[in-house]
């Protein structure tokens, strides 16, 4: 379970379908969608 901040809901929500991505500078990040509203979510850090 990975959580992130949803800008549309303005709350911390669980990320649906989290995927590990890498930024241009090499830092790890997690990308997915909000379980409530379906908006794209993004969190810098490793997928735990």
Secondary structure, DSSP 8 states (H G I E B T S, - for coil): --EEEETTTTEEEEEEEEEEEE-TTS-EEEEEEETTT--EEEEES---
